[in-house]
Amino acid sequence: MRHGRPASLPKGLRVYAVGDIHGRADLLEQVFARIDEDNARHPGMQEIEVFIGDYVDRGPDSAAVINHLVERSTYRKTVFLRGNHEALMLAFLQNPSALAEWEPVGGIATLISYGLQGVLKADQEQQIELCASFNRVLPPSHRNFLQDLRPSYVCGDYFFVHAGVRPGLPLSQQEDQDMLWIRSDFLEHAGPFGKIVVHGHTPVMQPQILGNRINIDTGAFATGKLTCFAFQDDYVRSI
């Protein structure tokens, strides 16, 4: 699909962008297979895989998702962005009381995926115990993965980010809080952002390709649809 605007990538480069995964390791495996098949059909390009954040929570296999992504990074050029759910996960690893904010948005499902017994409405003692247990069982490769996540990624005329950006603020000056959490101020802005913003965070039934942004979060944990777009030259297509 041609954008109808001069947004493009450098010649010889193809970027695959993957939406919010939320613990759906099964759908992630299918996306890997689709990317590999697409690469085989269109060889001879430099290829980068960009993952838009929210790898954990809500779905059943958050630990497996991170395993898959860590393994993928050993033989493919990958870019992993931080989502708000990874920020909440990291906060709990550092502060037991952060479970109160993480638990209502799917944190218990992530703890269970690591073999822990999640506790709804945990009291202070239970929070401390869970935090200590999680720090013990979390593989070092997973901890490194979480700590190394990027807030954004720029390639050609595209700005890849989890939630969005603050209108009126240069892309180089965006704050992490907005890039992880922003919704209405970003979504309702009809003007340009400086580049085409490719984002997730706000689920939609179908991917949105608009004049200033592209939303690739199709609510995978609930809908069973994990979106992957291929960007090349001045085209974008779903794979």
N, C-alpha and C positions, 0 to 999 in steps of 0.2 A: 504494500500500500504506500503510495507516495504521499508525503506530508502536504504538498502544496505550499511549502515554505522552504527557505534555503537552509534547513537544518540538515547537517550531514556529518559523517565520520571521515577521517583520512582514508585515502585510497588504500586498498589492500587490507583493511581492518574490518572485522565483524565482531560485534558485541552481542552476547546473549544476556538478557536481563530476566531474572527470575523473581517472582513476587513472594509475598509472605507465606512461609511454609507451615509454621505453627504445629510442629510435631508430626506432620504427615510424611514420615519416611517413605511410605509406599509411593506417594505421588512424586516425591523427589527422585526416586529411582526411575520412575517413568520419564521424568524430564531429562535426566541424564541420558537415557536411551534415545530420546528425541533429538537432543543436541548432537549426540554421536552420529546418529543417522543423517542429520542435516549437514554436519561437517563432511561426512562421506560423500554426500550428493554434491556439495559445493566446496571442493578442495582448493588448496593453494592460497588460503587467506590466513593472516594472523588472527587469532581468535582469543577473546577475553570473555570470561563468564563473570557477570556481576550479580551478586545476591543482595536483595534489597533490605534484608533484616527481618526480625521476628521469626527466628528459627524455632523457638521454643514456645511452650505453654499451649493449653487448650487441647491440642491433639495428643495421641497416646504415646508417641515415640520420639520425644525431644532428644533424648540421649543418642538414639540411633541417627537422627538427623545430623547432629554435630559430628558424630563419627563419620558419616558419609561425606560431609563437607571437608573435614580435615583430610580424609583420604583423597578426595578429589583434588585438593590443592597440591598434592605431591606430584601430580603428573599433568595438570592443566593450569593455565594462567587464570587465576581467580582473584576476584575482589569481593571481600565480605564487608558489608555495611552494618552498622549497629542499629538495631531497632529498640523501641522503648521497652520491649519485653526482655531483651538482653540486659538493658540498663537496670531493670528491676531485679533480675537474677543476680547480677553482680552486686547490687546493693545488699541483697540478703546474705550473700557470702561474706560480706564485711560487717553486717549489722543485723543481728537476729530480729530486732523489732521491725525491720523492713518487710518481714513476712506479712504483716497486716495489710500492706499495700499490694504485695505480689499475689497473695492467695486468692483474692476475688477475681483476678484476671487470668487464672489458669496455672498458677505456680504449683499447686498441689500435683497436677498431672505431670509436671516436669520432675518433681521430687520422686514420684512413684516410678517414672521411667528410669531413674537411677537406682531403683531398688529400695527406696526409703518408704516408710509408712507416713503418708501425709496426714496432717491433723487440721481439720477445719476449726477456725476460731481458736487457734492455739494460744494458751496463756504464756506468760513470760518465760517460765521454766521450759515449757515445750519448745518455744521459739529458739531458746539457747541450745537445747539439745539437738534440734533439727539442723540448726546452722552448723554446729560442730560435726554432726554426722555427714552433712553434705560436703563440707570441706574435706573430710576424710575420703569420701568415695569418689569425688570429682577427679577424673583423670587429668594429669598435668597438661596433656595436649588440649583438653577441653578448656581448661583455665586459660591457657595461652591464647587459644582461639578467641575467647570472650574478651580478653584484655587487648587483643590486637585489632579488634573491629574498628573500621574507619567511619567517621561521621558522614562523609560524602565522597564522591568520585566524579571527576570531570574528564570527559572524553569528547573531543570534537565540539559540536554544538549542543551537547547534552550534559546535564547536571544530574547525577544519580544520587538519591538521598532517600531515607526511609519515609518520613512523614511529609516533608515539604519545606518551604522556606518562607521567611518573613518578607512580604511585599515591601518594596521601597528600599530595602537594604541590599547592598552589593553582595553577590554570592560569596565573595571572599571574606565577608564580615558576618556571615550567618552564625548564630549561636546554637550550641548543641541542644538546648531545651526546645527550640523551635524545630530543628531538624529531626528530633525524635518524637515530638508530641503535637505539633501544630495541626489544626484542622480548618475551621471555618474561615479564618482570615486568609489562609492560603487558597482553599478550595473555591472561595467566592470571588477571588481576584481575577478579573478578565484581561488585565494588561500583561505586558511582557515581564519576564524575570531576568532577562539577559541571556539565558540559554533555555532550551526546552527541559523542563524538570521531569525526570522519570522517577516515580515514587510508588509507595504502597500505603500501608497504615490504615486507610479508610476503605473497607471492602465495598466492592461494586459487583453487580451481577455479571456484567461484561466489561472487559478492559475499556478504558476511556482514552481516546486519542483526541486531544483538544489543541487549540492553537498555541497554548503556552505550557501545557503539561500533559503527561501520559501516566495514567493510573493503572498499575498492573497487579493490584491486590484484588483477587476474586474470591476471598474467603475460603481458602483451601480446606481448612479444618472442618468446616460445616458443609461446603458445597461439593467437595471432592474435585475441585477444579483448580489446579496450580498453573498459573499463566507463565509462559516464557515467550518473550519477544526477541527476534533477531533484528539488529540494526546494522545496516550496511549502506554505504554511500548516502543517498537521501531517501532511502526506503526503510520501512519498518514492517515486519510481518510476524504473525503468530506461528509458532511451531508446535 
